[in-house]
Amino acid sequence: MRTIPVLLAASLLATPGTAQCPPSDGMFAGTWAAFSTVEDSPHGLAGETLFDKPAGFLRTPPSRWAPMPGAPDFRFDVLFRQCGLGAPFPDVDATSIGEDWILADANGRIDVPANRWAAITFSVSASSRGQPNSLIRAETASPDGVGGDLFSLVLPGSALPPAHVDNPRLALQRSQTGLSEGDIDALDHFMRLNRMSTGIANGLFATPQWFFSISSATLARVPATWFGGTPPSGATIFVVTLSRVTGTWTCPRVYLSFRDLGLAQTEDVDAIAIDLRNQRMLFSTKTRTRNEILYVDLGADIGNPVPYADQGGQTVTDKAGLIEDDDVDAICAIDPSLRSRPGEPLNPMFHSVGAPFPLAFGLPRAGDGTAFRVPSANGVDAFETYVAGWPPAGAGDGFAILLASPGASTSPLIDVGVVARDPRDPFCGNPVGLTVPIPATLALQGTPIMFRWFLVDDRFATLAEATPTLVRL
């Protein structure tokens, strides 16, 4: 990743692929994430290992979560050892830190307020097949398979360009996460916000909590005391709370038992997204007879989960292209459109994820631009922005040109940088990116900046525009 030393403050404010190899796309292409995988001892993947994937398309394995001074330590093995467990540890089947933002009415129907937008990201099990002609079905035939992929879906009613709404997208193939094998089975994007500058991290809960479930297959490794007198079950959700005094987590206790969720003891909750502020939860089970994304109002109708669906009753799983036998085994719910939240200084996602914007120059569209806030050594953060895809001439030598403008305006256009393309890249669409530092004077001011990628062949004969990305500094 090349850093472009451009100071956006003065310059911007002074003036008012191919069908056989589709690139990752949508607004979460190249996203950062924390995730774990299905326990797979023959290949050395431990089910309690939390991987810390930074923004971008990785060509080497992601790091395991590493502690950072002053931030919560999300290493499951450290928590388990602290609470008296030894290896082999339980297999973590789902995780959330309660920062998810779930838009729904009292009946579990998607309800996006005016001028807002929201999305979910999710993974499916390796055995999932998907509906005919669906994105999931197509990925089952890819060399990576489908189990290690990350998908996204912008919720219906979102105030974004129509092509991006209610349309499942492939955010990352497994190889682009840096893993050569493995099935993602637990996911959370919000954990990585703890690695950003202090202002971003302060937008998270002052007292962090951490929720997770354990696979039914490894329940024998869980102490009976964790269940607090309830029968052991893979459908139990545990919670731990961080002490800011000691810097350590409490030992697990039951947050929701299988009975609280209206499930049987023999069921297995394998995906959770918990919205503590609004007392809502999305979850999935391995039970074939249940819908794979269920909604529950934690403050009202615990024990009565309903399929998460749009106002017309079409389920999110149907929109995503799933069939009855498929299994959603990781999920996260995100609303980056809200600038601040009641009683809190800001919504950190508002300042951390770029939103797609309509094309502006009458050029052919080629791929989607994306942008993600990333930690920087100077404590101010930066944005990394990416593009994948090719101009109309197809794959070949050429260039990706990054320009920036103040918000939706097309003037002035500031030259940020140029990246050479590589048609021999094994990653579909040759994803490339640049890092743009955030000027300290603009950090967390909400200043709108548009990143605009243009793709050109090596003869400069054909030019195309990627979907622009609006960020808020």
PEZIUR-V581873 format. One record per residue. RES is the residue in three letters. SS is DSSP state (H for helix, E for strand, L for the rest). PSI is psi in radians with two decimals (* if undefined). OMEGA is omega in whole degrees, 0 to 359 (* if undefined). Layout:
RES:SS:PSI:OMEGA
RES:SS:PSI:OMEGA
//
This chain:
MET:L:2.15:180
ARG:E:2.31:178
THR:E:2.25:179
ILE:E:2.00:183
PRO:L:1.25:181
VAL:L:2.27:177
LEU:L:1.86:184
LEU:H:-0.41:189
ALA:H:-1.05:186
ALA:H:-0.77:187
SER:H:-0.61:184
LEU:H:-0.51:185
LEU:H:-0.16:180
ALA:L:-0.48:181
THR:L:2.19:180
PRO:L:*:*
GLY:L:-3.08:183
THR:E:2.79:181
ALA:L:-0.55:182
GLN:L:-0.33:183
CYS:E:1.29:182
PRO:L:2.35:179
PRO:L:2.78:170
SER:L:2.51:183
ASP:L:-2.99:186
GLY:L:3.00:188
MET:L:-0.14:178
PHE:L:0.22:177
ALA:L:2.12:181
GLY:L:0.24:185
THR:L:2.72:168
TRP:L:2.77:182
ALA:E:2.74:167
ALA:E:2.31:182
PHE:E:2.77:171
SER:E:2.96:183
THR:E:2.87:176
VAL:L:2.40:178
GLU:L:2.24:185
ASP:E:1.34:188
SER:H:-0.71:180
PRO:H:-0.45:182
HIS:H:0.11:174
GLY:L:0.23:178
LEU:E:2.00:182
ALA:L:2.41:185
GLY:L:-0.21:179
GLU:L:-0.01:183
THR:L:2.19:177
LEU:L:2.08:179
PHE:E:2.49:183
ASP:E:1.59:183
LYS:E:2.07:177
PRO:L:3.09:176
ALA:L:2.59:176
GLY:L:-2.98:183
PHE:L:1.84:192
LEU:E:2.44:176
ARG:L:-0.03:174
THR:L:2.77:184
PRO:L:2.51:177
PRO:L:2.72:178
SER:E:2.68:168
ARG:E:2.67:183
TRP:L:2.28:179
ALA:L:2.50:181
PRO:L:2.68:179
MET:L:2.31:183
PRO:L:2.27:176
GLY:L:-0.06:183
ALA:L:2.69:178
PRO:L:2.52:178
ASP:L:1.92:185
PHE:L:0.61:177
ARG:L:2.00:181
PHE:H:-0.68:182
ASP:H:-0.62:178
VAL:H:-0.78:177
LEU:H:-0.81:183
PHE:H:-0.73:178
ARG:H:-0.73:179
GLN:H:-0.57:182
CYS:L:0.31:169
GLY:L:0.11:181
LEU:L:2.65:173
GLY:L:2.91:179
ALA:L:2.60:359
PRO:L:2.39:182
PHE:L:2.85:174
PRO:L:2.67:178
ASP:L:1.98:179
VAL:E:2.19:189
ASP:E:-0.29:181
ALA:E:2.65:179
THR:E:2.68:176
SER:E:2.62:173
ILE:L:0.31:173
GLY:L:0.07:182
GLU:E:-0.02:179
ASP:L:2.69:179
TRP:L:1.90:188
ILE:L:2.07:181
LEU:L:2.03:181
ALA:L:2.74:172
ASP:L:-3.02:185
ALA:L:-0.30:182
ASN:L:0.19:180
GLY:L:0.29:176
ARG:E:2.40:182
ILE:L:2.27:183
ASP:L:1.68:181
VAL:L:2.04:179
PRO:L:2.79:180
ALA:L:2.40:177
ASN:L:0.37:177
ARG:L:2.95:172
TRP:L:2.74:181
ALA:L:2.91:185
ALA:E:2.86:167
ILE:E:2.63:166
THR:E:2.62:184
PHE:E:2.81:173
SER:E:2.76:178
VAL:E:2.83:181
SER:L:2.78:183
ALA:L:-0.39:181
SER:L:-0.06:181
SER:L:2.57:184
ARG:L:-0.57:180
GLY:L:2.83:177
GLN:L:2.66:175
PRO:L:2.41:178
ASN:L:0.22:179
SER:L:2.87:176
LEU:H:-0.72:180
ILE:H:-0.76:178
ARG:H:-0.72:180
ALA:H:-0.67:182
GLU:H:-0.41:177
THR:H:-0.42:181
ALA:L:-0.06:181
SER:L:2.76:179
PRO:L:-0.56:181
ASP:L:-0.33:191
GLY:L:-2.92:187
VAL:L:-0.33:189
GLY:L:-0.48:181
GLY:L:0.10:181
ASP:L:2.75:173
LEU:E:2.21:181
PHE:E:2.81:176
SER:E:2.72:176
LEU:E:2.01:173
VAL:E:2.28:188
LEU:L:2.52:177
PRO:L:2.48:184
GLY:L:-0.07:180
SER:L:2.49:181
ALA:L:1.21:178
LEU:L:2.91:177
PRO:L:2.37:187
PRO:H:-0.62:183
ALA:H:-0.36:182
HIS:H:-0.15:188
VAL:E:2.37:174
ASP:L:0.61:186
ASN:L:1.86:183
PRO:L:2.47:181
ARG:E:2.70:176
LEU:E:1.87:182
ALA:E:-0.73:182
LEU:E:2.33:165
GLN:L:2.77:184
ARG:H:-0.77:182
SER:H:-0.50:181
GLN:H:-0.19:171
THR:E:-0.12:182
GLY:L:-0.07:180
LEU:L:2.31:177
SER:L:-0.31:178
GLU:L:2.96:179
GLY:L:2.66:183
ASP:L:1.98:179
ILE:E:2.22:180
ASP:E:0.14:173
ALA:E:2.47:191
LEU:E:2.43:171
ASP:E:2.22:177
HIS:L:-0.46:189
PHE:H:-0.43:179
MET:H:-0.68:185
ARG:H:-0.28:176
LEU:H:-0.39:176
ASN:H:-0.28:180
ARG:H:-0.10:181
MET:L:-3.06:180
SER:L:2.86:185
THR:H:-0.70:181
GLY:H:-0.68:178
ILE:H:-0.87:182
ALA:H:-0.55:180
ASN:L:-0.22:176
GLY:L:-0.11:177
LEU:L:2.99:180
PHE:L:2.39:178
ALA:L:-0.59:176
THR:L:1.72:184
PRO:L:2.48:169
GLN:E:2.75:187
TRP:E:2.16:186
PHE:E:2.53:178
PHE:E:2.82:172
SER:E:2.87:181
ILE:E:2.41:181
SER:L:2.52:178
SER:H:-0.58:183
ALA:H:-0.35:183
THR:H:0.37:180
LEU:H:-0.48:181
ALA:H:-0.28:180
ARG:H:-0.04:184
VAL:L:2.24:178
PRO:L:2.47:180
ALA:H:-0.50:182
THR:H:-0.46:180
TRP:H:-0.51:185
PHE:H:-0.12:173
GLY:L:0.63:178
GLY:L:-0.15:176
THR:L:2.67:180
PRO:L:2.46:178
PRO:L:2.40:183
SER:L:2.51:173
GLY:E:-0.08:177
ALA:L:0.19:176
THR:L:2.37:175
ILE:E:2.17:180
PHE:E:2.80:175
VAL:E:2.52:170
VAL:E:2.68:183
THR:E:2.39:182
LEU:E:2.29:171
SER:L:2.07:177
ARG:L:-0.26:179
VAL:L:-0.89:183
THR:L:-0.33:183
GLY:L:0.19:181
THR:L:2.82:179
TRP:E:2.62:168
THR:L:2.85:175
CYS:L:2.70:187
PRO:L:2.50:170
ARG:E:2.87:181
VAL:E:2.18:171
TYR:E:-0.85:175
LEU:E:2.21:175
SER:L:2.96:177
PHE:L:-0.56:178
ARG:L:-0.69:179
ASP:L:-0.57:183
LEU:L:0.01:181
GLY:L:0.49:182
LEU:L:2.92:175
ALA:L:2.69:181
GLN:L:-0.55:184
THR:L:-0.08:181
GLU:L:2.98:187
ASP:E:1.99:174
VAL:E:2.03:186
ASP:E:0.21:173
ALA:E:2.34:177
ILE:E:2.51:169
ALA:E:2.00:187
ILE:E:2.21:179
ASP:E:1.60:184
LEU:L:-0.62:184
ARG:L:-0.71:183
ASN:L:0.05:178
GLN:L:0.95:179
ARG:E:2.72:178
MET:E:2.46:165
LEU:E:2.46:177
PHE:E:2.89:179
SER:E:2.68:175
THR:E:2.94:175
LYS:L:0.15:183
THR:L:2.10:187
ARG:L:-0.54:184
THR:L:-0.06:179
ARG:L:2.62:172
ASN:L:2.57:189
GLU:L:-0.13:170
ILE:L:1.84:183
LEU:E:2.57:179
TYR:E:2.47:174
VAL:E:2.39:175
ASP:E:1.90:185
LEU:L:-0.32:181
GLY:L:-0.08:186
ALA:L:-1.05:191
ASP:L:0.79:173
ILE:L:2.41:184
GLY:L:-0.04:181
ASN:L:1.08:180
PRO:L:2.54:180
VAL:E:2.69:177
PRO:E:2.38:175
TYR:L:2.14:189
ALA:E:2.89:176
ASP:L:-3.14:184
GLN:L:-0.35:178
GLY:L:-0.06:178
GLY:L:-0.06:177
GLN:L:2.23:184
THR:E:2.69:177
VAL:H:-0.61:179
THR:H:-0.62:177
ASP:H:-0.73:177
LYS:H:-0.64:182
ALA:H:-0.20:178
GLY:L:0.41:181
LEU:L:2.68:172
ILE:L:3.06:190
GLU:L:-0.66:184
ASP:L:-0.11:181
ASP:L:2.84:184
ASP:L:2.02:169
VAL:E:2.05:185
ASP:E:0.19:172
ALA:E:2.49:182
ILE:E:2.60:174
CYS:E:2.46:182
ALA:E:2.30:191
ILE:E:2.38:173
ASP:L:1.55:179
PRO:L:0.05:187
SER:L:-0.26:182
LEU:L:2.12:185
ARG:L:-0.80:180
SER:L:2.86:181
ARG:L:2.65:184
PRO:L:2.20:177
GLY:L:0.11:182
GLU:L:2.70:186
PRO:L:-0.60:183
LEU:L:2.89:170
ASN:L:1.93:186
PRO:H:-0.49:179
MET:H:-0.48:177
PHE:H:-0.59:182
HIS:H:0.14:191
SER:L:-0.30:183
VAL:E:2.27:179
GLY:L:2.60:180
ALA:E:2.40:178
PRO:E:2.61:183
PHE:E:2.74:181
PRO:L:2.65:174
LEU:L:2.67:188
ALA:L:-0.13:190
PHE:L:0.19:177
GLY:L:0.32:180
LEU:L:2.81:174
PRO:E:2.55:177
ARG:E:2.41:176
ALA:E:1.70:176
GLY:E:3.13:181
ASP:E:2.35:168
GLY:E:2.57:175
THR:E:2.80:180
ALA:E:2.44:182
PHE:E:2.38:175
ARG:E:2.44:181
VAL:E:2.66:178
PRO:L:2.60:180
SER:L:2.68:184
ALA:L:-0.44:183
ASN:L:0.07:177
GLY:L:0.12:182
VAL:L:-0.36:184
ASP:L:3.00:178
ALA:E:3.06:171
PHE:E:2.38:169
GLU:E:2.28:182
THR:E:2.47:188
TYR:E:2.79:172
VAL:E:2.55:174
ALA:L:2.58:181
GLY:L:-3.13:186
TRP:L:2.73:174
PRO:L:3.05:184
PRO:L:-0.48:180
ALA:L:-0.26:180
GLY:L:-3.03:182
ALA:L:2.37:179
GLY:L:3.00:177
ASP:L:2.53:181
GLY:E:-2.70:186
PHE:E:2.64:168
ALA:E:2.16:185
ILE:E:2.22:180
LEU:E:2.14:173
LEU:E:2.79:178
ALA:E:2.63:178
SER:E:2.80:178
PRO:E:1.80:180
GLY:L:-2.47:183
ALA:L:-0.15:180
SER:L:2.61:176
THR:L:0.18:179
SER:L:2.28:0
PRO:L:2.78:171
LEU:L:2.06:184
ILE:E:2.23:179
ASP:E:2.00:181
VAL:E:-0.80:180
GLY:E:2.97:181
VAL:E:2.41:178
VAL:E:2.29:176
ALA:E:2.51:180
ARG:L:2.71:181
ASP:L:1.77:181
PRO:L:-0.19:179
ARG:L:0.01:180
ASP:L:2.23:177
PRO:L:-0.33:176
PHE:L:2.24:182
CYS:L:2.32:177
GLY:L:0.10:178
ASN:L:1.17:180
PRO:L:2.32:179
VAL:E:2.83:181
GLY:E:2.98:177
LEU:E:2.69:176
THR:E:2.25:181
VAL:E:1.96:179
PRO:E:2.61:176
ILE:L:2.14:177
PRO:L:2.38:183
ALA:H:-0.58:182
THR:H:-0.29:182
LEU:H:-0.09:185
ALA:L:2.21:176
LEU:L:0.38:175
GLN:L:-0.14:180
GLY:L:0.24:181
THR:L:2.17:182
PRO:E:2.25:177
ILE:E:2.34:178
MET:E:2.19:171
PHE:E:2.22:184
ARG:E:1.96:178
TRP:E:2.40:174
PHE:E:2.39:182
LEU:E:2.32:184
VAL:E:2.53:177
ASP:E:3.01:186
ASP:L:-0.27:177
ARG:L:0.01:183
PHE:L:0.61:181
ALA:L:-0.55:180
THR:L:2.43:183
LEU:E:2.43:179
ALA:E:2.75:180
GLU:E:2.31:172
ALA:E:2.79:176
THR:E:2.12:180
PRO:E:2.76:182
THR:E:2.12:179
LEU:E:2.19:176
VAL:E:2.78:177
ARG:E:1.94:182
LEU:L:*:*
//
